[in-house]
Amino acid sequence: MFEHFFQCPYCWEDISMLIDPSVNASYVEDCEVCCNPIQVTVSFDQGELQSFQAESIEQ
């Protein structure tokens, strides 16, 4: 696991998430500041982060 820093798509605060490099997936995790759900999509290649997207979920 490693920590990845990014900006929340709702409140624009800088936050971080722990990401498991063994998982190439899309999942939902709440912002630690505003608690809104963030759609996170990650892709790894040989343990290196290739892409990271954090998007708001339309409600």
N, C-alpha and C positions, 0 to 999 in steps of 0.2 A: 504494500500500500504506500502511496505517496500523496502529498498534499498539493492540490492545484488551486491557484488563486484566479479569480475572475470577478466580473461585475454582475450583480443581480439584474436581470432584465425588468424587474418591477421597481425596486427602490434605488437602484444604481449604486448601492454600497459595494465596496470591495469585500468579498467573502471568499472562503476556501472550502473545498470538499476533499475528503479522502477518497482516492480512486484506486481500485484494484486492477493492476495491469494484466491479470489473467482473464478479465472480462471485457469483451467487445460487445457493447450493448447500448440500449436506450432504456432509461429508467427515470422515475420522478423522485425528486428529493426537494424538501422544503428549504427555503432560504432561512438561514440562521438569524437574520435581522428582522425581516418582515413576515416570515412564515408562509409566503405564497409558494405554490408548487412550481418547480422548475423542471422542464423536460431536459434531461442531460443525455447527450449522445457522445460516446467515446469510442475511439478506435486505437488499438495498439498493434505494433509489429515488433516482435522479439523483445517485449518488455518496454519498448519506447513509445511514448504517446505520439500518435500520428495526427489525430484530430480530436477536437473538443468543441462541443456546441452546448450552449445553455440558452434555452428559449422559454418564453412565457407560454403558458397553456391558456388558450382561449376558453373563456368561461361563458 
